[in-house]
Amino acid sequence: MHESLVPLDEALAMLRAALPMKGLPQIIADRDDPASDRSAMDGAALRCADGNAPRTIIGTLFAGDDPSAFHVGLHEAVRIMTGAAVPVGADAVVPVEDLRSEGNKLFLTRPPKPGEAIRLRGSQARAGAILLSYESPFTAARVGLAAQVGMKAEMMGRLQRIKVGIASTGDELVGIPLPHQIRDSNGPMLTHLAHRLGADASNLPSLPDDPEALRQHLSNLGDVRVLLTSGGVSMGEKDYLPVVLKELGANILFHKIRLKPGKPMLLALLGDKVILGLPGNPQSAYLNALLFLPLVLSRLEGSPERNPWHHAQLVEAVKNRGERPLLHPCTLRDDQLTPLVSKGSGDLITLAKADACAWIPEGGMAAGETKYLQVI
């Protein structure tokens, strides 16, 4: 084992520690919930003391109507809709299916029960109650709760999608390549992935193998919060990204992880920017982005972290002679992982055919259950 290589779980833990989650502020009930007695059903608000006697309809209340216009008296009822405030005098709501109307008269098929179909004032929370503690991750329901207590305007700035920029590196990248050159496939691939993961993603112009150009780019990221680069992080003479980041004072969390493909992976913090220095080979770039970008986005958004791993049956053995765990492309049908023949980290064709990449430990794996990443 190479001690300088950071295990995947440790790399992810380092990222979590370096990016504290910015969640919701404490949510406190600004008033009783519900703020008044409310009808839980469509029906009629009436007095239980009148038993099964016919009622005279004195009006109708919809959700949001002021109930003070009515006072339910002897043998009276108010038609009421779900969510409407219960008028004074009524102590039950009888649902429409238990009512029959003739003109302005209501007839009950059964006697009402006190408190029936009424959500009592404060039955869910009292004013001043702590509904959610500090720094809870954002979920749709929690955003709704914050809006319910009047915090919507305060939160709007936190709900913007994270801006992610993708910039491939390398002098070999051209639009119309000669045999010794290549097109940029990583840029469009990673931009699509970032978009699928919920980011505001943009494919930036590719960067030449020039330290000054790289320095200028990293110093002028604008509103890009997360930058994905591909290439320039290995051991080549033109792999300038680690050196330039150090010169700019970046905090490099790790460089080189114990994973195949994807060993040269680098992750750094440059001010408030997160830099994911992905390897240049497409399988490496894709899989490292699939592992690390969702975690970065969840920390910056304050959204719950999602487990990227699924489990299925590997239908046949996969060899792995290296000292690093392997992510191997497979097809996935009915929870069955069938390994594809892959020609290494540069094989984009096989990755494009894959539905998943199975986790193969050092030494290889026989057929059986394993975890996998879904290719999206």
Wavefront OBJ file of the C-alpha trace (Angstrom):
o trace
v 0.000 0.000 0.000
v 1.232 3.509 -0.830
v 1.042 5.527 2.386
v 0.932 8.808 0.449
v -2.407 7.869 -1.135
v -5.460 9.004 0.818
v -8.203 6.352 1.170
v -11.517 7.408 -0.333
v -13.440 7.453 2.969
v -10.710 9.572 4.558
v -10.717 12.007 1.624
v -14.485 12.424 1.910
v -14.170 12.965 5.679
v -11.524 15.647 5.103
v -13.866 17.401 2.694
v -16.735 17.336 5.206
v -14.504 18.798 7.904
v -13.209 21.559 5.632
v -16.674 22.595 4.409
v -18.952 23.052 7.425
v -22.566 22.751 6.375
v -24.474 26.036 6.325
v -27.967 24.955 7.206
v -31.124 26.682 8.293
v -31.166 29.110 11.209
v -33.205 28.147 14.240
v -36.909 28.059 13.408
v -39.228 29.383 16.128
v -43.015 29.476 15.930
v -44.074 33.107 15.550
v -47.674 32.259 16.569
v -49.751 29.292 17.615
v -50.015 26.569 14.975
v -52.768 26.548 13.947
v -53.377 30.157 14.937
v -57.088 29.482 15.491
v -59.382 26.491 15.637
v -59.544 25.202 12.031
v -61.810 22.829 10.189
v -60.084 19.613 9.150
v -62.762 18.769 6.573
v -65.378 20.247 4.269
v -68.704 20.178 6.088
v -70.746 22.194 8.587
v -69.664 23.871 11.831
v -72.356 23.449 14.492
v -73.201 22.842 18.145
v -73.119 19.296 19.489
v -75.719 20.178 22.145
v -78.417 20.327 19.442
v -78.013 16.617 18.671
v -79.597 15.398 15.440
v -81.976 18.338 15.089
v -82.063 20.069 11.681
v -79.901 23.200 11.420
v -80.511 26.460 9.668
v -77.594 27.495 7.437
v -76.503 31.033 8.326
v -73.525 31.339 5.947
v -70.362 29.832 4.512
v -66.712 30.104 5.562
v -63.802 29.453 3.221
v -60.160 29.124 4.194
v -58.890 32.612 4.985
v -62.321 34.076 5.768
v -62.784 36.051 8.998
v -65.087 33.901 11.181
v -66.152 36.847 13.355
v -69.091 37.517 10.992
v -70.843 34.477 12.437
v -71.945 33.216 15.834
v -73.465 29.749 15.732
v -76.549 29.628 17.920
v -79.359 27.199 18.701
v -80.106 24.876 15.726
v -77.758 26.850 13.442
v -74.813 25.824 11.265
v -72.207 27.411 9.027
v -71.015 25.648 5.903
v -67.224 25.407 6.258
v -64.339 24.394 4.034
v -61.125 22.606 4.981
v -58.702 25.015 6.657
v -61.307 27.651 7.477
v -61.431 29.087 11.002
v -64.231 27.674 13.158
v -66.786 30.352 14.171
v -67.713 31.133 17.763
v -70.417 28.846 19.121
v -69.488 25.798 17.038
v -67.746 22.885 18.753
v -67.757 20.314 15.935
v -67.519 20.001 12.168
v -69.677 17.339 10.548
v -68.293 16.247 7.139
v -70.397 16.670 4.006
v -70.913 12.926 3.567
v -72.892 12.886 6.835
v -75.131 15.808 5.825
v -78.193 16.311 3.655
v -79.463 19.731 2.677
v -82.870 20.998 1.667
v -82.965 24.721 0.905
v -81.363 26.478 3.844
v -81.788 23.452 6.135
v -79.200 20.808 7.014
v -80.094 17.332 8.204
v -77.588 15.083 9.988
v -77.357 11.325 9.460
v -75.817 10.916 12.950
v -75.213 12.974 16.083
v -72.033 15.119 16.096
v -69.163 14.536 18.495
v -67.484 17.368 20.464
v -64.249 18.454 18.796
v -64.928 16.386 15.679
v -62.888 17.371 12.609
v -61.422 20.431 14.333
v -57.722 21.168 14.556
v -57.486 23.055 17.818
v -55.502 26.273 18.143
v -51.905 25.497 19.129
v -52.382 21.747 18.788
v -49.251 21.476 16.628
v -47.099 24.150 18.294
v -47.383 27.107 20.638
v -45.970 30.549 19.859
v -42.306 30.708 20.864
v -41.711 26.973 20.567
v -38.431 25.895 18.938
v -39.505 23.936 15.879
v -36.073 23.186 14.429
v -32.588 23.590 15.854
v -29.751 25.628 14.349
v -27.970 24.489 11.170
v -30.452 21.794 10.177
v -29.874 20.802 6.532
v -32.268 22.267 3.989
v -35.106 20.015 2.872
v -38.224 21.054 1.012
v -40.332 20.467 4.131
v -37.966 22.541 6.302
v -38.017 25.375 3.780
v -41.805 25.209 3.917
v -41.747 25.322 7.729
v -39.458 28.358 7.691
v -41.825 30.106 5.294
v -44.760 29.228 7.540
v -43.229 31.186 10.428
v -42.375 34.175 8.226
v -38.712 33.453 7.404
v -39.070 33.144 3.630
v -37.539 36.496 2.688
v -34.586 35.900 4.997
v -33.826 32.593 3.322
v -34.143 33.357 -0.368
v -30.439 34.036 -0.856
v -29.628 30.569 0.412
v -31.776 28.774 -2.129
v -29.829 29.688 -5.260
v -28.180 26.866 -7.174
v -24.421 26.667 -6.683
v -22.470 28.003 -9.662
v -20.057 25.376 -10.946
v -17.510 26.057 -13.676
v -15.835 23.302 -15.676
v -12.499 23.923 -17.404
v -10.460 21.234 -19.128
v -6.720 21.770 -19.414
v -4.208 20.836 -22.060
v -2.610 22.144 -25.254
v -3.827 18.975 -27.000
v -7.486 20.077 -26.859
v -8.737 21.551 -30.132
v -12.055 21.762 -31.955
v -10.898 20.070 -35.169
v -8.101 17.719 -34.096
v -5.187 16.396 -36.082
v -4.184 12.802 -35.319
v -1.945 13.942 -32.466
v -4.673 16.107 -30.890
v -8.045 15.443 -29.213
v -11.386 17.142 -28.733
v -12.504 18.194 -25.278
v -14.943 15.509 -24.150
v -14.426 16.040 -20.405
v -15.842 19.562 -20.438
v -19.269 18.677 -21.865
v -19.378 15.429 -19.858
v -18.663 17.111 -16.516
v -20.963 20.048 -17.292
v -23.828 17.642 -17.909
v -23.013 15.734 -14.731
v -22.928 18.920 -12.636
v -26.260 19.971 -14.144
v -27.793 16.559 -13.338
v -26.581 16.978 -9.764
v -28.474 20.260 -9.454
v -25.730 22.835 -10.011
v -25.823 25.959 -12.169
v -23.130 24.532 -14.434
v -21.187 26.166 -17.257
v -18.509 24.754 -19.524
v -15.674 27.299 -19.478
v -13.034 27.655 -22.209
v -10.272 25.066 -21.939
v -6.965 26.185 -20.445
v -3.565 25.822 -22.104
v -0.638 24.190 -20.339
v 0.668 27.516 -19.128
v 1.118 28.402 -15.439
v 0.422 32.109 -15.949
v -2.827 31.442 -17.824
v -3.847 29.051 -15.064
v -2.934 31.602 -12.396
v -5.031 34.286 -14.106
v -7.983 31.929 -14.437
v -7.900 30.843 -10.797
v -7.598 34.457 -9.652
v -10.658 35.594 -11.627
v -13.367 33.018 -11.050
v -16.067 35.629 -10.449
v -19.252 34.105 -9.072
v -18.131 30.533 -9.769
v -18.168 28.836 -6.370
v -16.894 25.424 -7.451
v -14.349 24.859 -10.211
v -13.807 21.477 -11.817
v -10.620 21.134 -13.818
v -9.604 18.001 -15.682
v -5.959 17.231 -16.299
v -2.842 18.935 -15.001
v -2.728 17.185 -11.614
v -0.480 14.182 -12.222
v 3.314 13.921 -12.497
v 3.874 15.340 -15.971
v 6.141 18.307 -16.687
v 3.127 20.429 -17.623
v 0.911 19.444 -14.694
v 0.917 22.908 -13.149
v -2.291 22.991 -11.099
v -0.845 21.867 -7.717
v 2.058 24.313 -7.942
v -0.081 27.275 -8.996
v -2.631 26.596 -6.254
v 0.139 26.587 -3.647
v 1.510 29.859 -5.008
v -1.953 31.397 -4.669
v -2.159 30.300 -1.023
v -4.802 27.605 -1.498
v -5.431 25.036 1.194
v -4.853 21.709 -0.541
v -6.886 19.183 1.421
v -5.450 16.188 -0.383
v -3.671 15.251 -3.581
v -3.748 11.629 -4.770
v -6.278 9.171 -3.459
v -6.273 5.411 -3.151
v -8.682 4.668 -5.968
v -8.508 3.228 -9.470
v -9.144 5.017 -11.714
v -8.705 8.474 -10.243
v -5.471 8.389 -8.234
v -4.217 11.947 -9.094
v -7.371 13.623 -7.681
v -6.752 16.957 -5.923
v -9.121 18.990 -3.784
v -8.341 22.494 -2.565
v -9.978 25.550 -1.029
v -9.000 28.879 -2.582
v -10.657 31.543 -0.466
v -14.341 30.657 -0.613
v -13.884 28.676 -3.845
v -13.723 24.894 -3.986
v -11.343 23.472 -6.569
v -11.755 19.880 -7.717
v -8.640 19.009 -9.677
v -9.774 15.934 -11.591
v -7.495 13.665 -13.596
v -7.571 14.066 -17.358
v -8.607 10.553 -18.341
v -12.394 10.487 -18.814
v -13.232 7.545 -16.528
v -11.110 9.087 -13.758
v -12.564 12.562 -14.235
v -16.152 11.308 -14.300
v -15.944 8.965 -11.312
v -14.089 11.419 -9.086
v -16.618 14.125 -9.918
v -19.460 11.685 -9.214
v -17.953 10.908 -5.797
v -16.920 14.378 -4.624
v -19.120 16.968 -6.344
v -22.415 15.847 -4.711
v -20.813 16.168 -1.275
v -19.439 19.637 -2.091
v -22.863 20.781 -3.321
v -24.669 19.403 -0.275
v -22.283 21.205 2.097
v -22.559 24.524 0.268
v -26.331 24.275 -0.187
v -26.969 22.996 3.317
v -28.912 20.076 1.869
v -28.859 16.541 3.307
v -25.962 14.417 2.138
v -27.079 11.565 -0.082
v -25.422 8.163 -0.049
v -24.201 7.573 -3.637
v -23.750 3.829 -3.140
v -26.235 1.139 -4.168
v -25.966 -2.644 -3.874
v -26.451 -5.392 -6.439
v -25.123 -8.818 -7.422
v -21.958 -9.029 -9.497
v -22.652 -11.907 -11.879
v -19.028 -12.837 -12.556
v -15.595 -12.320 -11.046
v -13.533 -9.200 -11.770
v -9.766 -9.198 -11.432
v -7.935 -6.345 -9.705
v -4.217 -6.901 -9.418
v -3.454 -3.392 -8.162
v -3.102 -2.032 -4.643
v -6.100 0.291 -4.989
v -9.848 -0.419 -5.002
v -11.244 -0.437 -8.514
v -14.436 1.069 -9.908
v -15.279 -1.173 -12.857
v -17.888 -0.326 -15.540
v -20.868 -2.692 -15.676
v -24.309 -2.988 -17.145
v -27.148 -3.212 -14.617
v -30.287 -5.261 -15.212
v -32.670 -6.462 -12.508
v -30.094 -5.876 -9.745
v -27.498 -7.862 -11.702
v -24.140 -6.227 -12.474
v -22.445 -7.597 -15.572
v -18.843 -6.401 -15.978
v -17.860 -4.811 -19.270
v -14.454 -5.199 -20.855
v -12.714 -1.919 -20.042
v -9.457 -0.736 -21.555
v -8.563 1.520 -18.651
v -9.228 5.023 -17.428
v -9.054 6.516 -20.919
v -11.850 4.286 -22.238
v -14.819 6.638 -22.601
v -16.591 4.223 -24.959
v -17.001 1.586 -22.228
v -18.026 4.176 -19.653
v -20.702 5.408 -22.063
v -22.051 1.847 -22.387
v -22.121 1.356 -18.597
v -25.082 1.765 -16.258
v -22.947 1.487 -13.131
v -19.411 1.156 -11.818
v -18.930 -1.662 -9.329
v -16.596 -1.452 -6.336
v -13.913 -4.124 -6.659
v -11.512 -4.384 -3.675
v -7.792 -4.993 -3.966
v -7.081 -8.503 -5.183
v -10.275 -8.727 -7.216
v -13.721 -10.042 -6.403
v -15.694 -13.184 -7.063
v -19.341 -13.089 -8.091
v -21.551 -11.845 -5.276
v -23.009 -8.717 -3.711
v -21.071 -5.479 -4.033
v -21.748 -1.767 -3.941
v -21.803 0.378 -7.035
v -22.127 3.946 -8.294
v -24.911 4.647 -10.774
v -23.756 6.264 -14.005
v -25.942 9.307 -14.657
l 1 2 3 4 5 6 7 8 9 10 11 12 13 14 15 16 17 18 19 20 21 22 23 24 25 26 27 28 29 30 31 32 33 34 35 36 37 38 39 40 41 42 43 44 45 46 47 48 49 50 51 52 53 54 55 56 57 58 59 60 61 62 63 64 65 66 67 68 69 70 71 72 73 74 75 76 77 78 79 80 81 82 83 84 85 86 87 88 89 90 91 92 93 94 95 96 97 98 99 100 101 102 103 104 105 106 107 108 109 110 111 112 113 114 115 116 117 118 119 120 121 122 123 124 125 126 127 128 129 130 131 132 133 134 135 136 137 138 139 140 141 142 143 144 145 146 147 148 149 150 151 152 153 154 155 156 157 158 159 160 161 162 163 164 165 166 167 168 169 170 171 172 173 174 175 176 177 178 179 180 181 182 183 184 185 186 187 188 189 190 191 192 193 194 195 196 197 198 199 200 201 202 203 204 205 206 207 208 209 210 211 212 213 214 215 216 217 218 219 220 221 222 223 224 225 226 227 228 229 230 231 232 233 234 235 236 237 238 239 240 241 242 243 244 245 246 247 248 249 250 251 252 253 254 255 256 257 258 259 260 261 262 263 264 265 266 267 268 269 270 271 272 273 274 275 276 277 278 279 280 281 282 283 284 285 286 287 288 289 290 291 292 293 294 295 296 297 298 299 300 301 302 303 304 305 306 307 308 309 310 311 312 313 314 315 316 317 318 319 320 321 322 323 324 325 326 327 328 329 330 331 332 333 334 335 336 337 338 339 340 341 342 343 344 345 346 347 348 349 350 351 352 353 354 355 356 357 358 359 360 361 362 363 364 365 366 367 368 369 370 371 372 373 374 375 376
